Amino acid sequence: MFTITVLSAERSSDDYVRINYRIKNNSGSDQSWIKVRGTLYKSNGEAVTSGNSSVSDLPANQSKEDTVLIRYSGYDYSTYDVEVVEVY
Protein backbone atom coordinates (compact mmCIF):
# COMPACT_ATOMS: atom_id res chain seq x y z
CA MET A 1 0.00 0.00 0.00
CA PHE A 2 2.92 2.37 0.75
CA THR A 3 6.52 2.52 -0.38
CA ILE A 4 9.06 4.20 1.90
CA THR A 5 12.45 5.22 0.54
CA VAL A 6 15.09 6.49 2.97
CA LEU A 7 16.77 9.53 1.43
CA SER A 8 19.38 10.09 4.15
CA ALA A 9 20.13 9.42 7.79
CA GLU A 10 22.46 11.44 9.96
CA ARG A 11 23.36 12.04 13.56
CA SER A 12 23.37 15.65 14.67
CA SER A 13 25.27 17.38 17.43
CA ASP A 14 22.06 17.86 19.45
CA ASP A 15 21.63 14.09 20.16
CA TYR A 16 19.12 13.44 17.39
CA VAL A 17 19.21 10.97 14.54
CA ARG A 18 17.37 12.40 11.56
CA ILE A 19 16.01 9.95 9.01
CA ASN A 20 14.75 11.72 5.90
CA TYR A 21 12.36 9.65 3.81
CA ARG A 22 9.92 9.74 0.93
CA ILE A 23 6.59 7.93 1.27
CA LYS A 24 4.46 7.01 -1.75
CA ASN A 25 0.79 6.17 -1.51
CA ASN A 26 0.39 3.19 -3.85
CA SER A 27 -3.25 2.65 -2.91
CA GLY A 28 -6.17 3.71 -5.02
CA SER A 29 -7.46 6.18 -2.42
CA ASP A 30 -6.33 9.38 -0.75
CA GLN A 31 -5.03 9.06 2.81
CA SER A 32 -5.70 11.81 5.34
CA TRP A 33 -3.11 10.79 7.96
CA ILE A 34 -0.22 8.30 8.06
CA LYS A 35 1.89 7.60 11.16
CA VAL A 36 5.48 6.58 10.39
CA ARG A 37 7.95 5.11 12.90
CA GLY A 38 11.73 5.10 12.63
CA THR A 39 13.63 2.58 14.79
CA LEU A 40 17.35 2.30 15.55
CA TYR A 41 18.85 -1.20 15.96
CA LYS A 42 22.06 -2.62 17.42
CA SER A 43 24.13 -4.96 15.26
CA ASN A 44 22.52 -7.97 17.00
CA GLY A 45 19.05 -6.83 15.83
CA GLU A 46 17.93 -5.46 19.21
CA ALA A 47 15.84 -2.29 18.93
CA VAL A 48 17.47 0.63 20.76
CA THR A 49 14.83 3.36 20.48
CA SER A 50 12.32 4.81 18.05
CA GLY A 51 10.58 8.02 17.05
CA ASN A 52 7.46 8.92 15.09
CA SER A 53 6.40 11.35 12.43
CA SER A 54 3.24 11.77 10.42
CA VAL A 55 2.25 12.68 6.90
CA SER A 56 -1.14 14.22 6.18
CA ASP A 57 -3.23 14.58 3.06
CA LEU A 58 -1.39 12.18 0.77
CA PRO A 59 -3.34 11.67 -2.47
CA ALA A 60 -3.42 8.30 -4.22
CA ASN A 61 -0.30 7.57 -6.28
CA GLN A 62 1.51 10.64 -4.92
CA SER A 63 4.63 11.05 -2.73
CA LYS A 64 5.75 13.33 0.09
CA GLU A 65 9.03 13.77 1.93
CA ASP A 66 9.37 14.06 5.70
CA THR A 67 11.78 13.43 8.58
CA VAL A 68 11.68 11.16 11.62
CA LEU A 69 13.56 12.69 14.56
CA ILE A 70 14.85 10.16 17.08
CA ARG A 71 16.42 11.51 20.25
CA TYR A 72 19.35 9.26 21.14
CA SER A 73 22.67 10.17 22.72
CA GLY A 74 24.32 6.76 22.19
CA TYR A 75 26.40 5.64 19.26
CA ASP A 76 25.76 1.90 19.53
CA TYR A 77 23.16 1.56 16.77
CA SER A 78 24.22 0.07 13.46
CA THR A 79 21.10 0.20 11.33
CA TYR A 80 17.63 1.70 11.18
CA ASP A 81 14.21 1.06 9.70
CA VAL A 82 11.26 3.24 8.74
CA GLU A 83 7.75 1.79 8.58
CA VAL A 84 4.09 2.77 8.42
CA VAL A 85 2.35 1.96 11.71
CA GLU A 86 -1.10 3.61 11.40
CA VAL A 87 -3.28 4.99 8.62
CA TYR A 88 -6.47 7.10 8.83
TALIN-V954453 format. One record per residue. N is the residue number from 0. SS is DSSP state (~ for helix, > for strand, _ for the rest). OMEGA is omega in degrees with one decimal (none if undefined). Layout:
((N;SS;OMEGA) (N;SS;OMEGA))
This chain:
((0;_;179.0) (1;>;172.4) (2;>;177.0) (3;>;176.7) (4;>;176.7) (5;>;-179.2) (6;>;178.1) (7;>;174.8) (8;>;-177.9) (9;>;175.6) (10;>;179.7) (11;_;-178.2) (12;_;-178.9) (13;_;176.5) (14;_;173.4) (15;>;166.8) (16;>;-179.8) (17;>;176.0) (18;>;179.3) (19;>;-175.4) (20;>;172.3) (21;>;177.6) (22;>;178.1) (23;>;177.8) (24;>;-179.2) (25;_;-179.2) (26;_;179.0) (27;_;-178.2) (28;_;176.8) (29;_;177.7) (30;>;-176.8) (31;>;-178.2) (32;>;-179.3) (33;>;176.5) (34;>;-177.9) (35;>;178.9) (36;>;172.0) (37;>;-178.2) (38;>;175.0) (39;>;-178.1) (40;>;170.1) (41;_;-178.8) (42;_;178.9) (43;_;178.5) (44;_;-180.0) (45;_;176.9) (46;>;-179.0) (47;>;-179.9) (48;>;179.8) (49;>;176.4) (50;>;-176.2) (51;>;168.3) (52;>;177.9) (53;>;176.9) (54;>;178.5) (55;>;174.4) (56;>;178.6) (57;>;-179.4) (58;_;176.9) (59;_;176.8) (60;_;177.3) (61;_;-179.1) (62;>;171.0) (63;>;175.7) (64;>;178.6) (65;>;-177.8) (66;>;169.4) (67;>;175.2) (68;>;179.2) (69;>;178.8) (70;>;-178.2) (71;_;-177.2) (72;_;-179.4) (73;_;178.6) (74;_;-172.2) (75;_;174.8) (76;_;-179.1) (77;_;179.5) (78;>;-177.4) (79;>;179.2) (80;>;175.4) (81;>;-176.8) (82;>;173.9) (83;>;-179.2) (84;>;177.7) (85;>;178.7) (86;>;174.7) (87;_;none))
